Amino acid sequence: MNEVSVKELKQWMDEGKDFQLIDVREPFEYDICNIGGELIPMNTIPDNIDKISRDRVVVLQCRSGGRSGQVLNWLEQNHDFGNLFNLSGGILAWADEIDGSVPKY
């Protein structure tokens, strides 16, 4: 599984790298805190395959990296994606290493 650290993701954001950030958490979690990703909850991924880019890097994120890792594996195995990265540590790592003002839950 390809992974990207929160520090690498922040660098990509600062550099203006062209990528898609998808948050696979539930809407109530996204409302607590988010880092600007497109909300596509894990259970709705099968119905939203067409919203996931195939021609640029896609970073999947969740609270700690577990759910987004499962989604990544499923997409690679069932839909032949080869451009996916899991955000290592998820939004909790973002709160710890990048922005302490992001609420942890």
DRENDRENVO-416548 format. One record per residue: residue number from 1; residue in three letters; x, z, y of N, C-alpha, C, CB in turn. Coordinates in steps of 0.02 Angstrom, whole numbers, plus 50000, padded with zeros to 5 digits. Glycine has a CB too. Example, Ala and Ser with C-alpha at 12.3 -4.5 7.8 and 13.67 -1.06 7.14 Angstrom:
+-----+-----+-------+-------+-------+-------+-------+-------+-------+-------+-------+-------+-------+-------+
!   i !  aa !   n.X !   n.Z !   n.Y !  ca.X !  ca.Z !  ca.Y !   c.X !   c.Z !   c.Y !  cb.X !  cb.Z !  cb.Y !
+-----+-----+-------+-------+-------+-------+-------+-------+-------+-------+-------+-------+-------+-------+
!   1 ! ALA ! 50660 ! 50390 ! 49716 ! 50615 ! 50390 ! 49775 ! 50660 ! 50390 ! 49835 ! 50565 ! 50452 ! 49776 !
!   2 ! SER ! 50642 ! 50354 ! 49888 ! 50684 ! 50357 ! 49947 ! 50645 ! 50394 ! 50002 ! 50704 ! 50286 ! 49970 !
+-----+-----+-------+-------+-------+-------+-------+-------+-------+-------+-------+-------+-------+-------+
REM end
This chain:
+-----+-----+-------+-------+-------+-------+-------+-------+-------+-------+-------+-------+-------+-------+
!   i !  aa !   n.X !   n.Z !   n.Y !  ca.X !  ca.Z !  ca.Y !   c.X !   c.Z !   c.Y !  cb.X !  cb.Z !  cb.Y !
+-----+-----+-------+-------+-------+-------+-------+-------+-------+-------+-------+-------+-------+-------+
!   1 ! MET ! 50043 ! 50000 ! 49941 ! 50000 ! 50000 ! 50000 ! 50045 ! 50000 ! 50062 ! 49952 ! 50062 ! 50000 !
!   2 ! ASN ! 50030 ! 49955 ! 50108 ! 50065 ! 49954 ! 50172 ! 50038 ! 50010 ! 50216 ! 50057 ! 49886 ! 50207 !
!   3 ! GLU ! 50083 ! 50048 ! 50246 ! 50063 ! 50101 ! 50291 ! 50099 ! 50094 ! 50358 ! 50078 ! 50170 ! 50261 !
!   4 ! VAL ! 50068 ! 50120 ! 50409 ! 50097 ! 50123 ! 50476 ! 50091 ! 50195 ! 50500 ! 50063 ! 50072 ! 50526 !
!   5 ! SER ! 50143 ! 50221 ! 50531 ! 50141 ! 50289 ! 50557 ! 50104 ! 50289 ! 50624 ! 50212 ! 50318 ! 50564 !
!   6 ! VAL ! 50083 ! 50348 ! 50645 ! 50050 ! 50352 ! 50710 ! 50098 ! 50333 ! 50766 ! 50022 ! 50423 ! 50722 !
!   7 ! LYS ! 50162 ! 50349 ! 50758 ! 50211 ! 50330 ! 50809 ! 50219 ! 50254 ! 50814 ! 50279 ! 50362 ! 50794 !
!   8 ! GLU ! 50219 ! 50221 ! 50756 ! 50223 ! 50148 ! 50756 ! 50160 ! 50118 ! 50787 ! 50232 ! 50121 ! 50684 !
!   9 ! LEU ! 50101 ! 50146 ! 50769 ! 50039 ! 50120 ! 50797 ! 50038 ! 50128 ! 50873 ! 49979 ! 50157 ! 50766 !
!  10 ! LYS ! 50059 ! 50186 ! 50897 ! 50063 ! 50197 ! 50970 ! 50109 ! 50146 ! 51002 ! 50087 ! 50269 ! 50986 !
!  11 ! GLN ! 50165 ! 50132 ! 50971 ! 50211 ! 50081 ! 50997 ! 50178 ! 50013 ! 50999 ! 50275 ! 50079 ! 50954 !
!  12 ! TRP ! 50142 ! 49996 ! 50945 ! 50106 ! 49932 ! 50945 ! 50056 ! 49928 ! 51002 ! 50069 ! 49922 ! 50878 !
!  13 ! MET ! 50020 ! 49983 ! 51014 ! 49971 ! 49985 ! 51068 ! 50007 ! 49976 ! 51136 ! 49932 ! 50052 ! 51067 !
!  14 ! ASP ! 50061 ! 50013 ! 51145 ! 50098 ! 50009 ! 51208 ! 50127 ! 49940 ! 51221 ! 50154 ! 50061 ! 51209 !
!  15 ! GLU ! 50147 ! 49906 ! 51167 ! 50176 ! 49839 ! 51173 ! 50123 ! 49784 ! 51178 ! 50220 ! 49825 ! 51112 !
!  16 ! GLY ! 50060 ! 49801 ! 51168 ! 50007 ! 49752 ! 51170 ! 50005 ! 49707 ! 51109 ! 50014 ! 49709 ! 51231 !
!  17 ! LYS ! 50030 ! 49732 ! 51052 ! 50029 ! 49693 ! 50990 ! 49957 ! 49675 ! 50972 ! 50063 ! 49732 ! 50932 !
!  18 ! ASP ! 49948 ! 49615 ! 50947 ! 49881 ! 49592 ! 50928 ! 49865 ! 49617 ! 50857 ! 49877 ! 49514 ! 50931 !
!  19 ! PHE ! 49821 ! 49666 ! 50853 ! 49799 ! 49692 ! 50788 ! 49728 ! 49717 ! 50795 ! 49847 ! 49748 ! 50763 !
!  20 ! GLN ! 49696 ! 49726 ! 50738 ! 49629 ! 49755 ! 50736 ! 49633 ! 49825 ! 50708 ! 49580 ! 49710 ! 50695 !
!  21 ! LEU ! 49604 ! 49873 ! 50742 ! 49601 ! 49942 ! 50718 ! 49530 ! 49957 ! 50696 ! 49625 ! 49992 ! 50774 !
!  22 ! ILE ! 49523 ! 49976 ! 50633 ! 49457 ! 49991 ! 50605 ! 49455 ! 50064 ! 50583 ! 49441 ! 49944 ! 50545 !
!  23 ! ASP ! 49406 ! 50100 ! 50608 ! 49395 ! 50170 ! 50592 ! 49340 ! 50173 ! 50539 ! 49375 ! 50212 ! 50656 !
!  24 ! VAL ! 49357 ! 50199 ! 50480 ! 49309 ! 50199 ! 50424 ! 49272 ! 50266 ! 50416 ! 49344 ! 50181 ! 50359 !
!  25 ! ARG ! 49278 ! 50310 ! 50465 ! 49244 ! 50374 ! 50462 ! 49169 ! 50365 ! 50477 ! 49275 ! 50424 ! 50512 !
!  26 ! GLU ! 49133 ! 50419 ! 50473 ! 49062 ! 50419 ! 50488 ! 49050 ! 50422 ! 50563 ! 49026 ! 50478 ! 50453 !
!  27 ! PRO ! 48992 ! 50398 ! 50587 ! 48979 ! 50400 ! 50660 ! 48986 ! 50468 ! 50692 ! 48910 ! 50374 ! 50673 !
!  28 ! PHE ! 48965 ! 50522 ! 50657 ! 48971 ! 50589 ! 50688 ! 49045 ! 50608 ! 50696 ! 48935 ! 50641 ! 50644 !
!  29 ! GLU ! 49088 ! 50585 ! 50652 ! 49159 ! 50599 ! 50658 ! 49189 ! 50560 ! 50717 ! 49197 ! 50582 ! 50593 !
!  30 ! TYR ! 49169 ! 50498 ! 50721 ! 49192 ! 50454 ! 50776 ! 49172 ! 50484 ! 50843 ! 49163 ! 50383 ! 50768 !
!  31 ! ASP ! 49112 ! 50514 ! 50846 ! 49089 ! 50545 ! 50908 ! 49130 ! 50606 ! 50927 ! 49015 ! 50565 ! 50901 !
!  32 ! ILE ! 49158 ! 50641 ! 50878 ! 49200 ! 50699 ! 50892 ! 49265 ! 50677 ! 50926 ! 49216 ! 50739 ! 50827 !
!  33 ! CYS ! 49296 ! 50625 ! 50898 ! 49358 ! 50599 ! 50926 ! 49371 ! 50530 ! 50896 ! 49417 ! 50647 ! 50912 !
!  34 ! ASN ! 49403 ! 50488 ! 50936 ! 49423 ! 50422 ! 50911 ! 49480 ! 50396 ! 50953 ! 49363 ! 50372 ! 50911 !
!  35 ! ILE ! 49515 ! 50346 ! 50927 ! 49570 ! 50316 ! 50964 ! 49557 ! 50243 ! 50980 ! 49635 ! 50323 ! 50923 !
!  36 ! GLY ! 49492 ! 50227 ! 50984 ! 49473 ! 50160 ! 51007 ! 49464 ! 50108 ! 50953 ! 49523 ! 50136 ! 51054 !
!  37 ! GLY ! 49465 ! 50129 ! 50891 ! 49454 ! 50081 ! 50837 ! 49381 ! 50060 ! 50832 ! 49476 ! 50111 ! 50771 !
!  38 ! GLU ! 49371 ! 50004 ! 50799 ! 49303 ! 49979 ! 50786 ! 49274 ! 50019 ! 50729 ! 49303 ! 49902 ! 50770 !
!  39 ! LEU ! 49217 ! 50050 ! 50739 ! 49186 ! 50092 ! 50688 ! 49150 ! 50049 ! 50636 ! 49137 ! 50141 ! 50720 !
!  40 ! ILE ! 49177 ! 50052 ! 50574 ! 49144 ! 50022 ! 50516 ! 49148 ! 50074 ! 50461 ! 49177 ! 49952 ! 50495 !
!  41 ! PRO ! 49098 ! 50118 ! 50455 ! 49102 ! 50171 ! 50405 ! 49116 ! 50145 ! 50335 ! 49037 ! 50210 ! 50405 !
!  42 ! MET ! 49153 ! 50185 ! 50297 ! 49175 ! 50166 ! 50231 ! 49119 ! 50137 ! 50188 ! 49205 ! 50226 ! 50196 !
!  43 ! ASN ! 49061 ! 50169 ! 50188 ! 49007 ! 50146 ! 50145 ! 48975 ! 50081 ! 50168 ! 48954 ! 50199 ! 50141 !
!  44 ! THR ! 48992 ! 50058 ! 50228 ! 48965 ! 49994 ! 50252 ! 49015 ! 49937 ! 50249 ! 48941 ! 50002 ! 50324 !
!  45 ! ILE ! 49076 ! 49951 ! 50226 ! 49128 ! 49900 ! 50222 ! 49105 ! 49839 ! 50181 ! 49192 ! 49929 ! 50192 !
!  46 ! PRO ! 49074 ! 49848 ! 50121 ! 49054 ! 49789 ! 50082 ! 49007 ! 49742 ! 50120 ! 49021 ! 49811 ! 50018 !
!  47 ! ASP ! 48967 ! 49769 ! 50165 ! 48920 ! 49728 ! 50204 ! 48951 ! 49700 ! 50268 ! 48858 ! 49768 ! 50220 !
!  48 ! ASN ! 49013 ! 49719 ! 50282 ! 49045 ! 49698 ! 50344 ! 49113 ! 49665 ! 50334 ! 49053 ! 49758 ! 50389 !
!  49 ! ILE ! 49123 ! 49634 ! 50277 ! 49186 ! 49600 ! 50262 ! 49202 ! 49549 ! 50316 ! 49183 ! 49566 ! 50193 !
!  50 ! ASP ! 49151 ! 49515 ! 50341 ! 49161 ! 49463 ! 50391 ! 49186 ! 49490 ! 50458 ! 49097 ! 49424 ! 50401 !
!  51 ! LYS ! 49183 ! 49555 ! 50469 ! 49206 ! 49585 ! 50532 ! 49281 ! 49602 ! 50528 ! 49166 ! 49646 ! 50548 !
!  52 ! ILE ! 49310 ! 49596 ! 50469 ! 49381 ! 49615 ! 50459 ! 49423 ! 49552 ! 50464 ! 49391 ! 49650 ! 50391 !
!  53 ! SER ! 49470 ! 49553 ! 50511 ! 49512 ! 49494 ! 50524 ! 49556 ! 49477 ! 50464 ! 49555 ! 49506 ! 50585 !
!  54 ! ARG ! 49565 ! 49414 ! 50453 ! 49612 ! 49390 ! 50402 ! 49673 ! 49357 ! 50433 ! 49577 ! 49340 ! 50354 !
!  55 ! ASP ! 49671 ! 49345 ! 50499 ! 49725 ! 49308 ! 50531 ! 49768 ! 49350 ! 50578 ! 49697 ! 49250 ! 50568 !
!  56 ! ARG ! 49760 ! 49416 ! 50576 ! 49804 ! 49461 ! 50612 ! 49808 ! 49527 ! 50575 ! 49779 ! 49472 ! 50686 !
!  57 ! VAL ! 49855 ! 49569 ! 50594 ! 49864 ! 49633 ! 50562 ! 49801 ! 49676 ! 50573 ! 49927 ! 49670 ! 50590 !
!  58 ! VAL ! 49780 ! 49711 ! 50520 ! 49724 ! 49756 ! 50523 ! 49748 ! 49826 ! 50502 ! 49665 ! 49732 ! 50477 !
!  59 ! VAL ! 49735 ! 49875 ! 50545 ! 49751 ! 49945 ! 50530 ! 49687 ! 49982 ! 50516 ! 49791 ! 49979 ! 50588 !
!  60 ! LEU ! 49683 ! 50013 ! 50457 ! 49625 ! 50053 ! 50438 ! 49642 ! 50127 ! 50448 ! 49605 ! 50040 ! 50364 !
!  61 ! GLN ! 49595 ! 50164 ! 50477 ! 49608 ! 50235 ! 50490 ! 49547 ! 50277 ! 50475 ! 49630 ! 50246 ! 50561 !
!  62 ! CYS ! 49561 ! 50340 ! 50458 ! 49508 ! 50390 ! 50447 ! 49534 ! 50457 ! 50472 ! 49488 ! 50394 ! 50371 !
!  63 ! ARG ! 49511 ! 50510 ! 50445 ! 49531 ! 50577 ! 50468 ! 49603 ! 50592 ! 50447 ! 49484 ! 50630 ! 50441 !
!  64 ! SER ! 49619 ! 50581 ! 50383 ! 49686 ! 50600 ! 50359 ! 49723 ! 50544 ! 50322 ! 49680 ! 50659 ! 50314 !
!  65 ! GLY ! 49690 ! 50488 ! 50311 ! 49722 ! 50432 ! 50277 ! 49696 ! 50418 ! 50207 ! 49794 ! 50443 ! 50274 !
!  66 ! GLY ! 49656 ! 50463 ! 50180 ! 49631 ! 50454 ! 50112 ! 49578 ! 50401 ! 50105 ! 49604 ! 50518 ! 50087 !
!  67 ! ARG ! 49526 ! 50406 ! 50145 ! 49471 ! 50357 ! 50141 ! 49494 ! 50288 ! 50161 ! 49412 ! 50379 ! 50185 !
!  68 ! SER ! 49534 ! 50285 ! 50214 ! 49558 ! 50219 ! 50236 ! 49603 ! 50188 ! 50183 ! 49596 ! 50225 ! 50303 !
!  69 ! GLY ! 49641 ! 50229 ! 50146 ! 49682 ! 50204 ! 50091 ! 49639 ! 50176 ! 50035 ! 49727 ! 50259 ! 50065 !
!  70 ! GLN ! 49584 ! 50210 ! 50020 ! 49538 ! 50185 ! 49968 ! 49507 ! 50118 ! 49989 ! 49483 ! 50237 ! 49955 !
!  71 ! VAL ! 49488 ! 50114 ! 50053 ! 49459 ! 50052 ! 50078 ! 49510 ! 49996 ! 50074 ! 49433 ! 50061 ! 50151 !
!  72 ! LEU ! 49572 ! 50010 ! 50095 ! 49625 ! 49960 ! 50092 ! 49634 ! 49934 ! 50021 ! 49691 ! 49990 ! 50118 !
!  73 ! ASN ! 49640 ! 49979 ! 49973 ! 49649 ! 49958 ! 49904 ! 49590 ! 49916 ! 49879 ! 49657 ! 50019 ! 49858 !
!  74 ! TRP ! 49529 ! 49937 ! 49896 ! 49470 ! 49900 ! 49875 ! 49469 ! 49830 ! 49905 ! 49406 ! 49938 ! 49895 !
!  75 ! LEU ! 49486 ! 49825 ! 49970 ! 49486 ! 49759 ! 50003 ! 49539 ! 49714 ! 49972 ! 49498 ! 49767 ! 50078 !
!  76 ! GLU ! 49598 ! 49741 ! 49958 ! 49651 ! 49700 ! 49928 ! 49632 ! 49677 ! 49858 ! 49717 ! 49739 ! 49926 !
!  77 ! GLN ! 49603 ! 49722 ! 49819 ! 49586 ! 49705 ! 49749 ! 49526 ! 49659 ! 49743 ! 49574 ! 49768 ! 49711 !
!  78 ! ASN ! 49478 ! 49667 ! 49787 ! 49415 ! 49630 ! 49779 ! 49405 ! 49572 ! 49828 ! 49358 ! 49678 ! 49787 !
!  79 ! HIS ! 49444 ! 49571 ! 49881 ! 49433 ! 49518 ! 49931 ! 49498 ! 49485 ! 49954 ! 49398 ! 49548 ! 49991 !
!  80 ! ASP ! 49552 ! 49496 ! 49918 ! 49616 ! 49462 ! 49929 ! 49644 ! 49467 ! 50000 ! 49607 ! 49390 ! 49912 !
!  81 ! PHE ! 49635 ! 49525 ! 50031 ! 49666 ! 49536 ! 50096 ! 49740 ! 49550 ! 50085 ! 49632 ! 49595 ! 50135 !
!  82 ! GLY ! 49783 ! 49525 ! 50129 ! 49854 ! 49537 ! 50125 ! 49884 ! 49559 ! 50191 ! 49889 ! 49476 ! 50101 !
!  83 ! ASN ! 49841 ! 49577 ! 50238 ! 49863 ! 49593 ! 50306 ! 49844 ! 49664 ! 50327 ! 49832 ! 49542 ! 50355 !
!  84 ! LEU ! 49834 ! 49708 ! 50279 ! 49807 ! 49775 ! 50293 ! 49860 ! 49829 ! 50293 ! 49753 ! 49792 ! 50243 !
!  85 ! PHE ! 49852 ! 49876 ! 50338 ! 49895 ! 49935 ! 50342 ! 49851 ! 49997 ! 50346 ! 49943 ! 49931 ! 50403 !
!  86 ! ASN ! 49871 ! 50050 ! 50312 ! 49837 ! 50115 ! 50316 ! 49873 ! 50157 ! 50368 ! 49836 ! 50151 ! 50247 !
!  87 ! LEU ! 49835 ! 50191 ! 50412 ! 49865 ! 50236 ! 50460 ! 49882 ! 50301 ! 50425 ! 49817 ! 50248 ! 50521 !
!  88 ! SER ! 49946 ! 50312 ! 50414 ! 49971 ! 50371 ! 50378 ! 49953 ! 50434 ! 50416 ! 50046 ! 50366 ! 50368 !
!  89 ! GLY ! 49917 ! 50479 ! 50383 ! 49898 ! 50542 ! 50414 ! 49835 ! 50539 ! 50456 ! 49952 ! 50567 ! 50455 !
!  90 ! GLY ! 49809 ! 50480 ! 50469 ! 49747 ! 50471 ! 50505 ! 49746 ! 50502 ! 50575 ! 49692 ! 50501 ! 50466 !
!  91 ! ILE ! 49686 ! 50517 ! 50598 ! 49678 ! 50543 ! 50666 ! 49707 ! 50614 ! 50673 ! 49605 ! 50543 ! 50686 !
!  92 ! LEU ! 49713 ! 50650 ! 50617 ! 49745 ! 50716 ! 50620 ! 49819 ! 50709 ! 50639 ! 49738 ! 50753 ! 50552 !
!  93 ! ALA ! 49853 ! 50660 ! 50611 ! 49923 ! 50648 ! 50629 ! 49928 ! 50625 ! 50701 ! 49954 ! 50595 ! 50582 !
!  94 ! TRP ! 49879 ! 50585 ! 50723 ! 49878 ! 50563 ! 50793 ! 49874 ! 50623 ! 50839 ! 49818 ! 50514 ! 50806 !
!  95 ! ALA ! 49830 ! 50670 ! 50823 ! 49822 ! 50731 ! 50863 ! 49887 ! 50773 ! 50862 ! 49763 ! 50773 ! 50837 !
!  96 ! ASP ! 49920 ! 50777 ! 50805 ! 49981 ! 50817 ! 50799 ! 50041 ! 50785 ! 50833 ! 49996 ! 50828 ! 50726 !
!  97 ! GLU ! 50047 ! 50718 ! 50828 ! 50110 ! 50686 ! 50848 ! 50104 ! 50645 ! 50912 ! 50133 ! 50641 ! 50793 !
!  98 ! ILE ! 50045 ! 50624 ! 50932 ! 50038 ! 50579 ! 50990 ! 49999 ! 50611 ! 51047 ! 50003 ! 50515 ! 50969 !
!  99 ! ASP ! 49940 ! 50638 ! 51033 ! 49897 ! 50663 ! 51086 ! 49863 ! 50728 ! 51065 ! 49843 ! 50610 ! 51105 !
! 100 ! GLY ! 49890 ! 50783 ! 51087 ! 49864 ! 50848 ! 51070 ! 49795 ! 50863 ! 51097 ! 49910 ! 50900 ! 51093 !
! 101 ! SER ! 49771 ! 50821 ! 51143 ! 49704 ! 50833 ! 51170 ! 49649 ! 50805 ! 51123 ! 49697 ! 50800 ! 51239 !
! 102 ! VAL ! 49669 ! 50768 ! 51072 ! 49620 ! 50741 ! 51024 ! 49598 ! 50799 ! 50979 ! 49651 ! 50683 ! 50980 !
! 103 ! PRO ! 49532 ! 50813 ! 50978 ! 49507 ! 50870 ! 50938 ! 49520 ! 50859 ! 50864 ! 49433 ! 50880 ! 50950 !
! 104 ! LYS ! 49540 ! 50912 ! 50830 ! 49547 ! 50911 ! 50758 ! 49486 ! 50946 ! 50727 ! 49613 ! 50945 ! 50736 !
! 105 ! TYR ! 49462 ! 50920 ! 50673 ! 49403 ! 50948 ! 50641 ! 49412 ! 50948 ! 50566 ! 49339 ! 50909 ! 50660 !
+-----+-----+-------+-------+-------+-------+-------+-------+-------+-------+-------+-------+-------+-------+
REM end
